[in-house]
Amino acid sequence: MTTNFNTLNRRKFPRFMPKTDMYVLHYNFGKVIDISMGGILFNYVDKEYLQGIPPEKGILFGYNDHYMDEIPFETVSDTVISKSPTSKPVIKQRRVIFGDLTEGQIQQLERFILNNASIPQLAAYDAQFVEDNNPEKHRLM
């Protein structure tokens, strides 16, 4: 069976993996799996005593006390990824998209991603910069 990747991947923004642990508080406390300018994917332990729908806003926590609060979240999916038939806990994965962000929140989210996510293009640029400025390399030439 052949599939067209473009028809399956309708995301508007590239996704990035956290450089270090990144967390979210959205009714539950979870660990971020990936993040983009459009939303986040995170895993969390389902708590039976928490009932109802998640709130409309959440908080992101990153490395070195970076955080964002009052972020409008809309849940796209909330699925079980690990469940033991005999015991708890149930691990779930939630995908949320960001609601209407203000200009200030958009800028804050950009900085948050730059500071806390692994961005391959920047890593390649940084590696090239370090290599170009390496005195040992120029001494050998």
N, C-alpha and C positions, 0 to 999 in steps of 0.2 A: 504494500500500500504506500503510495506516495502522498505526501502532504505539502502544502505550500506554507512555509514558515510565516510569511507575511499575513496570511489569513488567520493563523492561530495566535500570533503575537500582536495584539492591538494596543500595546502600551505606548503612550506618548513620550515617555521619558526613560532613559537608561537606568538600570538598577545597579546599585553598588553594595558591596559587602562591607560590614563594619571592620575598621582597622583593629579596634579593641572592642571589648564588650560594650554594647549599646542596649539600652533598655527602654521600655515603654510602659506607661501606666494608662490603661484604658479599661477601667472596671476591674481588670486583672493586671498583675505585674508580669511582663513578659520580656523575653530576650529577642532583640531584632535580628532577623535573618538577612534581610536586604531592605534598602531604602532608595527612594527616588524622589524627584521633585513632585511626583504625583501621589505617592503613598508609601506604605511600609508593609512588610510581612514579618510577623513575629510568632514565636511559640510561647505558650503559657500553660500552667497547671490549672485545670478547671476546678473551681471550688463549688461544691454542691450548694453551699449556703448562699451563694450569690445568685439571685434570681432576677429576671427581668432583662431588659435590653441594655446594652452598653451606653454610656453617656455620649453626648454629641461632641465632647472635647476630650483631649488627652494630653499627656506630657511625654516628651522624649528626653532621655538622659544619655549623655555621651561621656567621653573621656575628659578628664581634667575639669570636672564641674561644668561642662557645657550642658545646657538644657534649654528646652523650649516648652512653654506651657500655653494653655488655652488654644491648642491646635484643633480646628474643626476636623473630626473624623467621621467617615461614613463606612460602616462595615460592608465589605463586598462578599466575603466568605468567612466561615468559621467552622472548621472541620476537625474531627478527631484524627490524630496521626499516630497515637500509641495508646492502647487500652489493654489492660490485663483483665482476663475474664474473672479472676479471683480476688483482685484487690485494686485499690486506688494507688496512685493518682491516674487521672486521665489527662494526657497531654493533647492539647489542641493547637491548631494553627489558625491565626486570624489575619486576613488581608484587609487593610483599610485604605481608602483613598482620602486625600486631604480635601476638605470642603473649600469654601471661598476664603482664600488667604488674603490678608491686606498686603500692600506693597512692603511694609516693614516686616511682616511674617515671611514673605517670599525671600527677602534679603537675608533674614535670620536663618531660614532653612538652607539657603545656599551656603552660608558660612558654616552651619552645623554639619552639612554633608562634607564640605571641604576639610573640616577639622577632624571628623570622626569616621569617614568612610575611605575605603581603599579605592582610589581612582586610577585605573591602569595607565591612562594617558599621562597623568601627572607623575606617576612612578617612572615611566619611560623617560620623560623629560628630565626628572631629577637625576636619574642614572646617567643620562647623556651629559648633563651639566657637571656632575661630579667627575666623570671621565675626562671631559674637556678641560677641566681645571686641575687635573692631577699633575703636579710637577714632575713626578717620576716618569709619566708617559712622555712628556716633552723632553726630558733629559735623555731618554733612550733614542729619540728620533734623530 
